[in-house]
Structures are given as structure tokens and as C-alpha cells.
Amino acid sequence: MLIFTVGNGPALEATEYADFDTGQAVYRVTGIGAFTLGWDSDHHPEADQDSMEETLQVAYGTGPLGFRMDEAPVLYGVTLAGTESFTRAPLDAGALQLHPNRLIISAPVRALRGTARRASAIVSTLARHWLAQPWTAELRRAHEHHCAPHSLNRYGGLIGKYEERVRRLREHHAYYIQRADRATAILQACPVPAATGAPPHPSATAETAGR
């Protein structure tokens, strides 16, 4: 059991779990609910990426990521919903400002400012604890492994797209080289003499008219 002091509020008790299947850390906070911390699934880190450039993510609850999750946290009577992404800079500076949605059936609605401030403070505390753990680097690798099939599919699609673009560019390149060679040959040929019986040059006609 972990004990956290967040701002001027009462101490919080939390139980921490590391999911090496998905590369996420789950904090179940007594009397509040669960927060799932990890890396943004749409901007997942690459092996050679600087950790300070990573996009992190908090999910309000547990289970498959979505708007309505299991064990969603409840703050000031408001059930939080969905996920939010953030970077290391505001987290390390102690200036993280989240804007969680509240769980309402009709449509996503932002939680009130006080609830958002409390959520930001709790997530900041939990995230700093999570990132300081010696096993976080391995959890990051687990996240990369979990995302690798999606990455392979995405990169494969992009490779195919650019290969088609390269093929078309090569066709255009070859065509314009052919046209340039044709223009060069024309330029290097002798000037075309006036054909017998052709009308006179316009300048010759103008000179005759001016006499």
C-alpha cells in the first residue's frame, strides 16, 4: 500500500500494479477509483526516442481504453471518464493541467475547475511516482512490444503509399527526361531555312511597307 499526500487534502492510499502485457501502470486509490498510466497509444514511443519527448497518457479507470471504463475515479461526486494525454515538461515542472470529462450519458462534458485541479494534482503525484520506478523502462519496452503489431501495420501502409508515389515520380521523371532530350536535340540542330514558296518574314513585309 502506498501513501500519497496531494496538496492540502488528506493522505491518499493507493495500490500499484504493473501490466507488462500492455505496458501500463494501474493505481487503485482507496475511496476514489483507478488511474491507468502509460504512453499515448497514438504517439507511442520508439526505442530511440528521448524520454522527455514522450507523450504520456492517463485513463480514468481500468480495462480497454475508452470513454466509459471500469473503476472510474469519482472526485467530489463526479465520475471521470475517458483518457487524456500530456507531456513530461509540465509534469516535471509541477504545472500539469488536465481537463477531464465527466461521465454523462448524452455527451462528453468537461468536469468543473475544482474537480479538474484535484484530478491534475492526483495524476501528477501518481505519474511522478510511476516514472521514478526502476521497472518503468521495462514497462516502456512492454508497451512498445504491445504496440508493435499496430506500428507494423501502420508503417506497412505508409511504405506502400510512398512506394506508389515513388513509382509515379519515376514515371514522371523518365517522361520529362525524354522531353528534355528531345528539346536538346531540336536546339542542337541547324536552324530551319525558309521553305521555297513560303510567305515572306513579317519583318521583311514591314520594311517594304515603310519605304
C-alpha angles and dihedrals in degrees: 000000000000124000119210131183111208116189115304094327127106120286114274126221118213139175117215127214131181117210107201091179092069102015096244136130119218123203116192107198114202113246093005113058140244133317119196114205127193144108124312107269091216093049101032116172124260121221093253097044121117109249090228089062095054122117110225128199140206122200118199099229138357137285129043111000113260145112097281111044137170119264091015112186119254118209122179088347092306120120111219120221142191130007137292133200128215141165133240096250099073090036093055091043092053090240103110111148115187126187106205124188121233121230107259121152098222101054143330111286125185116245117245119272096257092051091047091051091051092047090049092051093049095046091047091054094046094044094051090050091048095049091049094058119109091230096054093093090056090046088054090054089050089053090051090051091048091051096042096094091052090046092050091050092047095046091044090056092048092048090052091048093051093043089057090047091050090050091053092046090052090052091051090044092053092046094052092045087055091050092046091051089051091050091048091052091050091049093050094051121092117273113269111255120223111272120242110266094017118138115266122268112274092241091055090053091050092051092050092049091052096056 
